[in-house]
């Protein structure tokens, strides 16, 4: 598999940062909550920016703000950036949204042969509420949610997910349409959002579910963190969050564990027609 050059990686990061700045400014303008998560948060704390070998940006939003963001950002009639999600794009394959920049190109090995949008983007993950007393129920729901996610990708012929979350469940779920699967998934994720719950979590990231099971007080009130010379919102107790997810997060991983997402081509001045 061909790997991208340092220049391509730098170009990719430059565009992703540009998108993040626009999304953050939009959220601030409309009083919407967002925060850096995953490797992006880790990069903010450990490197004050991108993890050197990383190639993506992840942010989280509580479900209510996530839904408002999808609606408002799409209505903003942007020609430069746009939201892509299953609600609005039948060719899409993720259960979370992306914000992409028009007239760019990034090709991942897993989707290189598919006729789907491949413009550079950042990932927007919805965070939902669950009860602290419902961990066993949450684990069952999470298994089904991630199996549905995998099934959608299988139906889209996405490569690299032969080790899906639960093969038997996925085989059964294949009888449903993608639209129906997504509707079921969303209902499972948002089941407790109208209740008085104290756990805020994302069902769609790839960490073990117990690492996603965090009290709201870990996140709020948000504070600011540095990322590539800019200030962005981060969880208040980022140390607990990062330790919970990564362990000794300030320690660099072994070289063989410094992996990317299988990107094989980047072009910041092209679109799908130039592929």
C-alpha positions in Angstrom: 0.0 0.0 0.0 1.4 3.4 -1.0 1.9 5.9 1.8 1.6 9.6 1.4 4.6 12.0 1.5 5.3 14.4 4.3 4.2 17.3 2.0 0.8 15.5 1.4 0.4 14.9 5.2 1.3 18.6 5.9 -1.2 19.7 3.2 -3.9 17.5 4.7 -3.4 18.8 8.2 -3.4 22.4 6.9 -6.9 21.9 5.3 -8.2 20.0 8.3 -7.1 22.8 10.7 -8.8 25.3 8.4 -12.0 23.4 8.6 -11.8 23.1 12.4 -11.3 26.9 12.7 -14.4 27.5 10.6 -16.5 25.0 12.6 -15.3 26.4 15.9 -16.1 29.9 14.9 -19.5 28.9 13.6 -20.3 27.1 16.9 -19.2 30.1 18.9 -21.3 32.4 16.8 -24.4 30.2 17.3 -23.7 29.3 20.9 -23.2 25.6 20.1 -21.1 23.4 22.3 -18.1 21.5 20.8 -14.9 20.0 22.2 -11.8 18.3 21.0 -11.8 14.5 21.6 -9.7 11.4 20.9 -6.3 11.8 19.3 -7.1 15.5 18.6 -7.4 16.2 22.3 -4.4 14.1 23.0 -2.4 16.1 20.4 -3.6 19.4 22.0 -2.2 18.4 25.4 0.9 16.5 24.5 2.0 18.3 21.3 0.0 21.5 21.3 -1.3 20.5 17.9 -1.5 17.4 15.7 0.1 14.2 16.9 3.0 14.1 14.4 1.9 10.9 12.6 -1.8 11.6 12.9 -3.9 12.5 9.9 -7.4 13.4 11.1 -9.3 15.7 13.5 -12.1 14.6 15.8 -14.5 16.8 17.7 -17.5 16.0 19.9 -20.8 17.7 20.4 -23.7 16.9 22.8 -26.6 15.5 20.7 -28.8 18.6 20.9 -26.0 20.9 19.7 -24.9 18.3 17.1 -28.4 18.2 15.6 -28.6 22.0 15.6 -25.2 22.2 14.0 -26.1 19.9 11.1 -29.2 22.0 10.4 -27.7 25.5 10.8 -24.4 24.8 9.1 -26.2 23.2 6.1 -28.5 26.2 5.9 -25.6 28.6 5.9 -25.2 27.9 2.1 -21.5 27.5 2.3 -19.8 26.8 -1.0 -16.3 26.2 0.6 -17.3 23.9 3.4 -20.3 21.6 3.8 -21.8 18.9 6.1 -22.0 15.3 5.0 -24.1 12.9 6.9 -26.4 9.9 6.4 -29.5 12.1 6.8 -28.6 14.1 3.7 -26.3 11.9 1.6 -27.3 8.4 0.7 -23.8 7.6 -0.6 -22.3 8.3 2.9 -21.2 5.4 5.1 -20.7 6.7 8.7 -23.2 7.2 11.5 -21.5 10.5 12.5 -21.1 13.6 10.4 -18.1 15.1 8.6 -17.5 18.7 7.5 -15.6 18.7 4.2 -13.9 21.3 2.1 -14.9 21.5 -1.6 -12.4 20.9 -4.4 -10.0 18.9 -2.3 -9.2 15.2 -2.4 -8.2 12.6 0.2 -8.3 8.9 -0.7 -8.2 6.2 2.0 -7.3 2.6 1.0 -10.6 1.3 2.5 -12.8 3.4 0.1 -10.4 4.0 -2.8 -12.6 2.0 -5.3 -15.9 3.4 -4.2 -17.8 6.1 -6.1 -18.3 8.2 -3.0 -17.2 11.7 -1.9 -13.6 11.8 -1.0 -13.0 15.5 -0.2 -10.9 16.4 2.9 -12.9 16.7 6.1 -13.0 16.4 9.9 -15.2 14.1 12.0 -18.0 15.4 14.2 -19.2 12.9 16.8 -22.5 13.1 18.7 -22.4 12.6 22.5 -25.4 11.2 24.2 -26.6 11.0 27.8 -27.0 7.7 29.7 -27.6 6.8 33.3 -24.7 6.0 35.6 -26.8 3.0 36.8 -27.3 1.6 33.4 -23.8 0.4 32.4 -24.9 -3.2 31.6 -27.7 -1.9 29.4 -25.3 0.5 27.8 -22.8 -2.3 26.9 -25.6 -4.3 25.2 -26.8 -1.2 23.3 -23.2 -0.3 22.4 -22.6 -3.8 20.9 -25.8 -3.5 18.8 -25.0 0.1 17.8 -21.5 -0.8 16.6 -22.8 -3.9 14.9 -25.3 -1.7 13.0 -22.5 0.7 12.1 -20.4 -2.2 10.8 -23.4 -3.5 8.9 -23.9 -0.2 7.1 -20.3 -0.2 6.1 -20.5 -3.8 4.9 -23.5 -2.9 2.8 -21.5 0.0 1.4 -18.6 -2.3 0.5 -16.2 -0.5 2.8 -12.9 -2.5 3.1 -11.1 -3.4 6.3 -14.0 -4.3 8.6 -14.0 -8.1 8.3 -13.6 -8.1 12.1 -16.9 -6.4 12.7 -18.3 -6.0 16.2 -20.6 -9.0 16.0 -20.7 -11.0 12.8 -23.9 -12.9 13.6 -25.8 -9.8 14.4 -24.5 -8.1 11.3 -25.6 -11.0 9.1 -29.1 -10.7 10.5 -29.1 -6.9 10.2 -28.2 -7.0 6.5 -31.8 -7.6 5.6 -32.6 -4.0 6.6 -32.0 -1.0 4.4 -29.3 1.5 5.3 -31.9 4.1 6.1 -33.7 1.7 8.5 -30.4 0.7 10.1 -29.5 4.3 10.7 -32.9 5.1 12.2 -32.6 2.1 14.6 -29.1 3.2 15.6 -30.1 6.8 16.3 -33.0 5.6 18.5 -30.6 3.4 20.5 -28.1 6.1 21.0 -30.6 8.8 22.0 -32.8 6.5 24.2 -31.9 8.4 27.5 -31.4 12.0 26.2 -34.7 13.2 27.7 -33.9 11.8 31.1 -31.9 13.3 34.0 -28.7 11.4 33.4 -25.1 12.2 34.5 -23.0 10.2 31.9 -22.0 11.8 28.6 -20.6 9.4 26.0 -20.1 8.7 22.4 -21.3 5.3 21.1 -19.5 5.6 17.7 -15.8 6.0 18.5 -13.6 2.9 18.4 -12.5 2.9 22.1 -13.8 0.2 24.4 -17.2 1.3 25.7 -16.0 1.5 29.3 -13.5 4.2 28.2 -16.4 6.3 26.8 -18.5 6.0 30.1 -17.6 9.4 31.7 -19.5 11.7 34.0 -20.6 15.1 32.5 -18.5 16.8 35.1 -15.4 15.5 33.3 -16.4 17.6 30.3 -18.1 20.7 31.8 -17.5 23.5 32.2 -15.3 23.5 29.1 -11.9 25.2 29.0 -9.6 26.2 26.2 -6.6 24.3 24.9 -3.9 25.0 22.4 -3.9 23.4 18.9 -1.6 24.5 16.2 -1.4 28.1 17.5 -5.2 28.4 18.0 -7.5 28.1 21.0 -10.3 25.5 21.0 -12.7 24.1 23.5 -11.5 21.0 25.4 -13.0 19.0 28.3 -12.5 20.5 31.7 -10.8 17.4 33.3 -8.9 16.4 30.2 -6.3 14.6 32.3 -9.0 12.2 33.6 -10.4 11.7 30.1 -7.1 11.1 28.5 -5.9 8.8 31.3 -9.1 6.9 31.1 -8.7 6.4 27.3 -5.0 6.1 26.8 -3.4 5.4 30.2 0.0 7.2 30.5 -0.9 9.5 27.6 2.2 11.7 27.8 4.4 8.7 27.0 4.9 8.3 23.2 3.8 4.9 21.8 6.3 2.5 20.2 7.2 3.4 16.6 5.2 0.4 15.3 2.1 1.6 17.0 2.2 5.1 15.4 -0.3 4.3 12.8 -2.4 6.4 10.4 -5.7 5.8 8.7 -4.5 4.2 5.5 -4.5 7.4 3.4 -2.9 6.9 0.0 -3.5 10.2 -1.8 -4.0 13.9 -0.9 -4.6 16.9 -3.2 -5.7 20.2 -1.8 -6.6 21.7 -5.2 -8.7 19.0 -6.8 -12.1 17.6 -6.5 -13.8 14.3 -7.4 -13.7 14.9 -11.1 -9.9 15.1 -11.1 -9.4 11.9 -9.3 
